[in-house]
């Protein structure tokens, strides 16, 4: 009689080959997103994956988000997903320190037909810009920028969110390195630290989603 491997309740077995690709390809990207993704790769700013982008669009839609902050403009891939989910009169505030990134994002938004008034692109270091934004004034905050600064983005993000708003961090699994206790690199430690801070914050209700390179999402109570 064949033996069945026992798996503890609630534990997902290792994904078989091809399943991750199935998840990433579940919702196909259109030409505008594909072009933006190609520009991002050319610039060396790897955009959020298709599954993670779909999660952002879902969150923006569920929240009926009108005010969103994005830390790390990249080439506009995540911004396109966010804008597609946001309310028609919603405004995306996107912060990036690299001018060429925001130039690429503007190209993506123009190709999408996004009205100029729906985006506010701010050039500068996020930790200089975020303190100037309004307390409790935002529905959704998405972070995909300097990894060592994630814990500081968390502190600002909680302040900026309205009750019921959502904070989302990309790359929190950091290619699996967060699970390796021998890996003490600064970026890895920062991913562990932000995960700990979010989990221990009584103001937040978190969930760690194993899509892409890990998406940590937390709602403000």
C-alpha positions, -999 to +999 in steps of 0.1 A: +000+000+000+014+034-010+023+057+018+011+093+018+034+120+031+020+137+061+018+175+060+010+196+090-023+215+088-019+249+072+016+242+058+019+244+020+042+218+005+070+229-018+056+241-051+062+216-079+079+227-111+058+250-132+033+260-105+050+293-097+049+301-134+012+292-135+005+316-107+025+344-123+009+339-157-027+335-143-035+371-155-016+380-187+000+414-190-010+436-219+013+455-242+015+486-220+026+466-190+050+445-210+067+476-225+070+492-191+085+460-177+110+459-205+121+495-198+125+487-161+147+457-168+168+479-192+172+505-164+181+478-139+151+484-117+134+450-116+096+456-114+071+437-092+060+404-108+027+400-126+011+382-096+023+409-072+010+435-095-024+418-097-024+418-059-018+456-059-046+462-083-069+440-062-060+459-030-066+493-047-099+481-060-111+466-027-101+498-009-117+520-036-084+539-031-083+576-039-050+585-023-020+561-028+017+565-020+043+545-039+079+544-025+100+535-055+085+545-089+107+522-110+096+522-146+059+525-138+048+489-137+035+489-101+021+524-107+000+511-137-014+482-116-022+506-088-039+532-111-060+505-127-074+496-094-078+531-079-110+552-081-112+572-114-104+604-095-077+589-074-042+603-072-010+583-071+020+599-053+051+581-064+086+588-050+119+579-065+155+592-063+164+583-099+152+608-126+155+582-154+131+559-135+104+586-133+110+595-170+102+558-179+072+558-156+058+590-173+062+571-206+042+542-192+015+564-178+012+583-211+008+551-230-020+541-206-037+574-212-035+584-175-046+620-170-016+641-158-035+652-127-038+616-115-001+612-108+022+632-086+058+621-092+082+634-066+120+633-071+139+627-040+149+604-011+117+588+003+128+594+039+130+631+032+097+632+013+074+610+035+076+631+066+061+660+046+029+640+036-003+642+055-010+621+086-038+595+081-043+608+046-038+577+024-056+545+016-027+524+004+011+526+006+033+504-015+070+500-009+096+487-033+127+507-028+160+507-008+157+475+012+178+486+042+153+515+047+122+493+049+119+495+087+119+533+084+093+532+056+072+511+079+073+538+106+062+565+081+037+543+065+017+536+096+015+573+103+003+581+068-024+554+066-061+561+074-079+535+096-086+506+073-058+515+049-032+490+038+006+490+038+024+466+014+060+457+011+075+438-019+105+414-018+101+405+019+112+369+013+143+382-004+149+352-027+144+329+003+173+344+022+152+355+052+148+318+062+186+312+063+199+321+098+234+322+084+225+351+061+232+383+080+235+407+050+221+442+057+193+437+031+183+404+045+183+417+081+161+446+070+135+422+055+134+402+087+132+434+108+103+449+089+084+416+090+089+415+128+079+451+133+047+447+113+038+414+131+043+429+165+024+462+158-010+460+175-023+486+151-018+463+121-034+431+109-008+415+086-005+386+062+026+374+044+018+363+008+042+339-009+038+354-044+067+367-064+095+374-040+071+378-011+044+405-005+039+416+031+005+432+035-010+448+066-043+466+073-044+494+098-070+487+124 
